[in-house]
Each structure stands twice: as C-alpha cells, then as structure tokens.
Amino acid sequence: MTAALAQSTAIRYCETVTRTEARNFWYGIRLLPATKRRLLASVYAMARRIDDVADGDLPLVAKRAALAAIAASLETIESGPSDPVLAALHEGIEVCSLPLSAFRDLIDGVRMDLDGVAYHSFDDLVPYCRRVAGSIGRLSLAVFRTGEGPVTAELDALADDLGVALQLTNILRDVREDFGNGRIYLPLDDLARCGVEPHELGGAPSPQASALVRYEAARAREWFDRGLALTASLDRRSAACVGAMAGIYARLLVRIERRPDQVFRGRLSLPPYEKAWVALRALAGATP
C-alpha cells in the first residue's frame, strides 16, 4: 500500500465516521473546501473515539486505561502511525498546526465524567464545558484559519465560548437521559434557586423545572451571542460551516426555550430537512 493510498484511506475513514456519528456537525463540515473538510473530519473522528470510551460499556478501570492509551497515541502522530485517525491528524499538524493539547483537554473532561464530578455552581461547570466542547472549538478554529494567518488568543477565546454554548445546549437537551445515567450537569445552586430537587430532572416536568431550563437556556444564548462573533474573522465558507453547526444548536435552543417541558419527556432533535435548511441559510450568509 502506497503512502498516498494510506492517506486517502485514512481520510475516507474519518469522513465516514464524522458523517455517520456526528450528523449535526456534518451539515456544516460539508460546506468546507476539500482540504478543510478532511482536516475537520479527522478532528471529529478523534473526538468520537474519545467520547465512545465515555459512553461505552467498559468497566471504569478499562475506560481509564483506554483514555490513557488514546492520550499516549497522540504522541505517535509525528512518526507516521498506521491508525487511520492518527494518520489523518498528521496532515492537520503539518498544514494548520492542530493544537493537540486540546485533545488532552477533551480527555480530561471525559475523566471528569468518569469521576462523577458534581457541579455546585456555574463557575464549576464552565471548565468542564471548555474541556469537552471548547476544545473542539479551538481545534476547529485552527482548521478554519488554514492559510488565513495565525490563530490569536482572542479568536481562541471566542471559539472556546462557542463550544461552551453548544455544550450547554447539549446539557439541556439530554437532561433526562443524563439523569438516568447518574449524571447531573446543571449547577446544583441553580436547582436550589429555582426550587428543583435533583430527582425531578428524571421525572415529569414541573413549573419549577421548566423555569430552571429557561434560565439555563438564556445563559446559553449569551454564550452563543459572544462566541458567534468569531465568524467575522473567518473566510466565507468557514463562517458558513460555523453558522450551520451553531445554527442547528441555536434552533434547538429556541425549541427548548419555547417548550422547556419537552426535555423531560425525551431527547429533542431537528428533522433532517430543517438541518439542511439551516446549512443553506448559513452558506448564503445568514446569521444563526
């Protein structure tokens, strides 16, 4: 197998993983030119690998070992690994200086899940959101800025903020499912402020629980407003990619704000035609 064929195989593998496992993001990724599309697919393929450890059925000890093995594998990228995801990431290091430290942040965030960390205040929750989602924002930014100049600390912060917005939306969407898995991400201080007992997150919706969801949704919207300023510093197709990915989550947030009781009945999602419509609007330059 030639080196060129090995690279093309790695790219196809990562694009398949991203298209099938990260469908919301694929609507935006497909708007990118070929080089950026394959680079971002490699980022999401590695993120999926890390998330699969957290969401899998392995015992805790085995999950910790698997995360340690992934962290160690990141050190082998420069040696031309045979693993398809690592091989695809090798191009990202060469072309856009992918910040591999962000993957280590993601691994640390997953470890927080394994440790059963509780979040008493929003300030406690933010570091988790930055690790599991802001990290992807920073990696994506490096891809978007390929050939456009250096990534500044200001742009990194905006990408990180947008990642937090997406993660807060995820938390609201999955509140019932997460409770069933023994995880509570909403800050306990906010539950107390709204008069919600933790067990209510897994039960029938109440006015107090709906008020809690609206409160957190308003907070997420503030993070969206701040993070989306990033698009002004991106080229048209990269901005469209961000607009599509963020736009899908922003529309989901609107539904959650309008009917907060729905998150206690099951996971909300947008139909494929609506996601495609959001992507087309983003390509036309519409703001999420």
Contacts in CASP RR format, 6 or more apart in sequence:
PFRMAT RR
TARGET T0000
AUTHOR 0000-0000-0000
METHOD contacts of the structure
MODEL  1
MTAALAQSTAIRYCETVTRTEARNFWYGIRLLPATKRRLLASVYAMARRI
DDVADGDLPLVAKRAALAAIAASLETIESGPSDPVLAALHEGIEVCSLPL
SAFRDLIDGVRMDLDGVAYHSFDDLVPYCRRVAGSIGRLSLAVFRTGEGP
VTAELDALADDLGVALQLTNILRDVREDFGNGRIYLPLDDLARCGVEPHE
LGGAPSPQASALVRYEAARAREWFDRGLALTASLDRRSAACVGAMAGIYA
RLLVRIERRPDQVFRGRLSLPPYEKAWVALRALAGATP
1 9 0 8 1.000
6 82 0 8 1.000
6 87 0 8 1.000
7 87 0 8 1.000
7 88 0 8 1.000
7 91 0 8 1.000
9 84 0 8 1.000
10 42 0 8 1.000
10 84 0 8 1.000
10 85 0 8 1.000
10 87 0 8 1.000
10 88 0 8 1.000
11 38 0 8 1.000
11 41 0 8 1.000
11 42 0 8 1.000
11 88 0 8 1.000
13 45 0 8 1.000
13 84 0 8 1.000
13 85 0 8 1.000
13 88 0 8 1.000
14 38 0 8 1.000
14 41 0 8 1.000
14 42 0 8 1.000
14 44 0 8 1.000
14 45 0 8 1.000
14 84 0 8 1.000
14 85 0 8 1.000
14 88 0 8 1.000
15 37 0 8 1.000
15 38 0 8 1.000
15 41 0 8 1.000
17 41 0 8 1.000
17 44 0 8 1.000
17 45 0 8 1.000
17 48 0 8 1.000
17 85 0 8 1.000
18 25 0 8 1.000
18 26 0 8 1.000
18 29 0 8 1.000
18 40 0 8 1.000
18 41 0 8 1.000
18 44 0 8 1.000
18 45 0 8 1.000
18 48 0 8 1.000
19 26 0 8 1.000
21 44 0 8 1.000
21 48 0 8 1.000
22 44 0 8 1.000
22 47 0 8 1.000
22 48 0 8 1.000
23 275 0 8 1.000
24 245 0 8 1.000
24 248 0 8 1.000
24 249 0 8 1.000
24 275 0 8 1.000
25 44 0 8 1.000
25 245 0 8 1.000
27 244 0 8 1.000
27 245 0 8 1.000
27 248 0 8 1.000
27 275 0 8 1.000
27 276 0 8 1.000
27 278 0 8 1.000
27 279 0 8 1.000
28 240 0 8 1.000
28 241 0 8 1.000
28 243 0 8 1.000
28 244 0 8 1.000
28 245 0 8 1.000
28 279 0 8 1.000
28 282 0 8 1.000
29 37 0 8 1.000
29 40 0 8 1.000
29 41 0 8 1.000
29 44 0 8 1.000
29 241 0 8 1.000
29 245 0 8 1.000
30 37 0 8 1.000
30 279 0 8 1.000
31 237 0 8 1.000
31 240 0 8 1.000
31 241 0 8 1.000
31 244 0 8 1.000
31 279 0 8 1.000
31 282 0 8 1.000
31 283 0 8 1.000
32 40 0 8 1.000
32 237 0 8 1.000
32 238 0 8 1.000
32 241 0 8 1.000
33 237 0 8 1.000
35 95 0 8 1.000
35 146 0 8 1.000
36 143 0 8 1.000
36 144 0 8 1.000
36 146 0 8 1.000
36 237 0 8 1.000
36 238 0 8 1.000
36 241 0 8 1.000
38 88 0 8 1.000
38 91 0 8 1.000
39 91 0 8 1.000
39 92 0 8 1.000
39 95 0 8 1.000
39 96 0 8 1.000
39 98 0 8 1.000
39 143 0 8 1.000
39 146 0 8 1.000
40 140 0 8 1.000
40 143 0 8 1.000
40 241 0 8 1.000
41 88 0 8 1.000
42 85 0 8 1.000
42 88 0 8 1.000
42 89 0 8 1.000
42 91 0 8 1.000
42 92 0 8 1.000
43 89 0 8 1.000
43 98 0 8 1.000
43 136 0 8 1.000
43 139 0 8 1.000
43 140 0 8 1.000
43 143 0 8 1.000
44 136 0 8 1.000
45 84 0 8 1.000
45 85 0 8 1.000
45 88 0 8 1.000
46 85 0 8 1.000
46 86 0 8 1.000
46 89 0 8 1.000
46 103 0 8 1.000
47 103 0 8 1.000
47 106 0 8 1.000
47 136 0 8 1.000
49 70 0 8 1.000
49 85 0 8 1.000
50 67 0 8 1.000
50 70 0 8 1.000
50 103 0 8 1.000
50 106 0 8 1.000
50 107 0 8 1.000
50 110 0 8 1.000
51 110 0 8 1.000
53 63 0 8 1.000
53 66 0 8 1.000
53 67 0 8 1.000
53 70 0 8 1.000
53 110 0 8 1.000
54 63 0 8 1.000
54 110 0 8 1.000
54 113 0 8 1.000
54 114 0 8 1.000
56 63 0 8 1.000
58 66 0 8 1.000
60 114 0 8 1.000
63 114 0 8 1.000
64 111 0 8 1.000
64 114 0 8 1.000
67 107 0 8 1.000
67 110 0 8 1.000
67 111 0 8 1.000
67 114 0 8 1.000
70 107 0 8 1.000
71 103 0 8 1.000
71 104 0 8 1.000
71 107 0 8 1.000
73 81 0 8 1.000
73 83 0 8 1.000
73 86 0 8 1.000
74 86 0 8 1.000
74 100 0 8 1.000
74 103 0 8 1.000
74 104 0 8 1.000
76 86 0 8 1.000
77 86 0 8 1.000
77 89 0 8 1.000
77 90 0 8 1.000
77 93 0 8 1.000
77 100 0 8 1.000
78 90 0 8 1.000
78 93 0 8 1.000
80 86 0 8 1.000
80 87 0 8 1.000
80 90 0 8 1.000
81 87 0 8 1.000
81 90 0 8 1.000
89 98 0 8 1.000
89 100 0 8 1.000
92 98 0 8 1.000
92 143 0 8 1.000
93 100 0 8 1.000
95 146 0 8 1.000
96 142 0 8 1.000
96 143 0 8 1.000
96 145 0 8 1.000
96 146 0 8 1.000
96 147 0 8 1.000
97 142 0 8 1.000
98 139 0 8 1.000
98 142 0 8 1.000
98 143 0 8 1.000
99 138 0 8 1.000
99 139 0 8 1.000
99 142 0 8 1.000
102 134 0 8 1.000
102 135 0 8 1.000
102 136 0 8 1.000
102 137 0 8 1.000
102 138 0 8 1.000
102 139 0 8 1.000
103 135 0 8 1.000
103 139 0 8 1.000
105 130 0 8 1.000
105 131 0 8 1.000
105 134 0 8 1.000
105 135 0 8 1.000
106 131 0 8 1.000
106 132 0 8 1.000
106 135 0 8 1.000
106 136 0 8 1.000
108 131 0 8 1.000
109 128 0 8 1.000
109 131 0 8 1.000
109 132 0 8 1.000
110 132 0 8 1.000
112 128 0 8 1.000
112 131 0 8 1.000
113 183 0 8 1.000
116 183 0 8 1.000
117 128 0 8 1.000
118 184 0 8 1.000
118 188 0 8 1.000
119 125 0 8 1.000
119 128 0 8 1.000
119 184 0 8 1.000
119 185 0 8 1.000
119 186 0 8 1.000
119 187 0 8 1.000
119 188 0 8 1.000
120 187 0 8 1.000
120 188 0 8 1.000
120 189 0 8 1.000
121 187 0 8 1.000
121 188 0 8 1.000
121 189 0 8 1.000
122 187 0 8 1.000
122 189 0 8 1.000
122 190 0 8 1.000
122 219 0 8 1.000
124 187 0 8 1.000
125 185 0 8 1.000
125 187 0 8 1.000
126 164 0 8 1.000
128 185 0 8 1.000
129 163 0 8 1.000
129 164 0 8 1.000
129 167 0 8 1.000
129 168 0 8 1.000
130 160 0 8 1.000
130 163 0 8 1.000
130 164 0 8 1.000
132 167 0 8 1.000
133 163 0 8 1.000
133 164 0 8 1.000
133 166 0 8 1.000
133 167 0 8 1.000
133 170 0 8 1.000
134 159 0 8 1.000
134 160 0 8 1.000
134 161 0 8 1.000
134 162 0 8 1.000
134 163 0 8 1.000
134 164 0 8 1.000
134 167 0 8 1.000
136 163 0 8 1.000
137 159 0 8 1.000
137 160 0 8 1.000
137 162 0 8 1.000
137 163 0 8 1.000
138 156 0 8 1.000
138 159 0 8 1.000
138 160 0 8 1.000
140 159 0 8 1.000
140 242 0 8 1.000
141 151 0 8 1.000
141 155 0 8 1.000
141 156 0 8 1.000
141 159 0 8 1.000
141 230 0 8 1.000
142 151 0 8 1.000
143 238 0 8 1.000
144 234 0 8 1.000
144 235 0 8 1.000
144 238 0 8 1.000
144 241 0 8 1.000
144 242 0 8 1.000
145 151 0 8 1.000
145 155 0 8 1.000
145 234 0 8 1.000
145 238 0 8 1.000
148 234 0 8 1.000
148 235 0 8 1.000
155 230 0 8 1.000
155 233 0 8 1.000
158 226 0 8 1.000
158 227 0 8 1.000
158 229 0 8 1.000
158 230 0 8 1.000
158 233 0 8 1.000
159 227 0 8 1.000
159 230 0 8 1.000
161 223 0 8 1.000
161 226 0 8 1.000
161 227 0 8 1.000
162 223 0 8 1.000
162 224 0 8 1.000
162 226 0 8 1.000
162 227 0 8 1.000
162 228 0 8 1.000
162 230 0 8 1.000
162 242 0 8 1.000
162 246 0 8 1.000
163 223 0 8 1.000
163 227 0 8 1.000
164 223 0 8 1.000
165 220 0 8 1.000
165 221 0 8 1.000
165 223 0 8 1.000
165 224 0 8 1.000
165 226 0 8 1.000
165 227 0 8 1.000
165 246 0 8 1.000
165 249 0 8 1.000
166 245 0 8 1.000
166 246 0 8 1.000
166 249 0 8 1.000
168 216 0 8 1.000
168 219 0 8 1.000
168 220 0 8 1.000
168 223 0 8 1.000
169 220 0 8 1.000
169 249 0 8 1.000
169 250 0 8 1.000
169 252 0 8 1.000
169 253 0 8 1.000
169 256 0 8 1.000
170 249 0 8 1.000
171 178 0 8 1.000
171 185 0 8 1.000
171 186 0 8 1.000
171 216 0 8 1.000
172 213 0 8 1.000
172 216 0 8 1.000
172 217 0 8 1.000
172 220 0 8 1.000
172 253 0 8 1.000
172 256 0 8 1.000
172 263 0 8 1.000
173 252 0 8 1.000
173 256 0 8 1.000
173 263 0 8 1.000
173 267 0 8 1.000
173 268 0 8 1.000
173 269 0 8 1.000
174 267 0 8 1.000
175 185 0 8 1.000
175 186 0 8 1.000
175 201 0 8 1.000
175 202 0 8 1.000
175 213 0 8 1.000
175 263 0 8 1.000
175 264 0 8 1.000
176 201 0 8 1.000
176 202 0 8 1.000
176 203 0 8 1.000
176 263 0 8 1.000
176 264 0 8 1.000
176 265 0 8 1.000
176 266 0 8 1.000
176 267 0 8 1.000
177 266 0 8 1.000
177 267 0 8 1.000
178 184 0 8 1.000
178 185 0 8 1.000
179 198 0 8 1.000
179 201 0 8 1.000
179 202 0 8 1.000
180 202 0 8 1.000
184 198 0 8 1.000
184 201 0 8 1.000
186 201 0 8 1.000
186 212 0 8 1.000
186 216 0 8 1.000
188 198 0 8 1.000
190 212 0 8 1.000
190 215 0 8 1.000
190 216 0 8 1.000
191 197 0 8 1.000
191 198 0 8 1.000
191 201 0 8 1.000
191 212 0 8 1.000
193 215 0 8 1.000
194 208 0 8 1.000
194 209 0 8 1.000
194 211 0 8 1.000
194 212 0 8 1.000
194 215 0 8 1.000
195 208 0 8 1.000
195 212 0 8 1.000
196 206 0 8 1.000
196 208 0 8 1.000
196 209 0 8 1.000
196 212 0 8 1.000
200 206 0 8 1.000
200 208 0 8 1.000
200 209 0 8 1.000
201 209 0 8 1.000
201 264 0 8 1.000
202 264 0 8 1.000
203 264 0 8 1.000
204 264 0 8 1.000
205 260 0 8 1.000
205 261 0 8 1.000
205 264 0 8 1.000
205 265 0 8 1.000
209 260 0 8 1.000
209 261 0 8 1.000
209 264 0 8 1.000
210 260 0 8 1.000
210 261 0 8 1.000
211 260 0 8 1.000
212 260 0 8 1.000
213 256 0 8 1.000
213 260 0 8 1.000
213 263 0 8 1.000
214 257 0 8 1.000
214 260 0 8 1.000
217 253 0 8 1.000
217 256 0 8 1.000
217 257 0 8 1.000
217 260 0 8 1.000
218 257 0 8 1.000
220 253 0 8 1.000
221 250 0 8 1.000
221 253 0 8 1.000
221 257 0 8 1.000
224 246 0 8 1.000
224 249 0 8 1.000
224 250 0 8 1.000
224 253 0 8 1.000
224 288 0 8 1.000
228 242 0 8 1.000
228 243 0 8 1.000
228 246 0 8 1.000
228 287 0 8 1.000
228 288 0 8 1.000
230 242 0 8 1.000
231 239 0 8 1.000
231 242 0 8 1.000
231 243 0 8 1.000
232 239 0 8 1.000
234 242 0 8 1.000
236 285 0 8 1.000
237 283 0 8 1.000
239 282 0 8 1.000
239 285 0 8 1.000
240 279 0 8 1.000
240 282 0 8 1.000
240 283 0 8 1.000
240 285 0 8 1.000
241 282 0 8 1.000
242 282 0 8 1.000
243 278 0 8 1.000
243 282 0 8 1.000
243 287 0 8 1.000
243 288 0 8 1.000
244 278 0 8 1.000
244 279 0 8 1.000
244 282 0 8 1.000
244 283 0 8 1.000
246 288 0 8 1.000
247 278 0 8 1.000
247 282 0 8 1.000
247 288 0 8 1.000
248 270 0 8 1.000
248 275 0 8 1.000
248 278 0 8 1.000
248 279 0 8 1.000
250 288 0 8 1.000
251 270 0 8 1.000
251 274 0 8 1.000
251 278 0 8 1.000
251 288 0 8 1.000
252 268 0 8 1.000
252 269 0 8 1.000
252 270 0 8 1.000
255 262 0 8 1.000
255 268 0 8 1.000
255 270 0 8 1.000
256 262 0 8 1.000
256 263 0 8 1.000
256 268 0 8 1.000
262 268 0 8 1.000
270 278 0 8 1.000
278 288 0 8 1.000
282 288 0 8 1.000
END
